[in-house]
Amino acid sequence: MPKKKRRKFRAVQAVKAAAREHIGTPPPTRRDPQRKKPSEQKHKPTLGDILSEE
């Protein structure tokens, strides 16, 4: 069986790991519910619609 490849040292990962040990894991984030935009008319009113309104 071949030897496992050693991972490259990354300072960011080391700092984050140290912070997790010292402070603890951060709470999971919660997404805000998407606010629905008011539905706008997708099409222009037809001539028949305009005449029937009046």
Secondary structure, DSSP 8 states (H G I E B T S, - for coil): ----------HHHHHHHHHHHHT------------------SS---HHHHHHH-
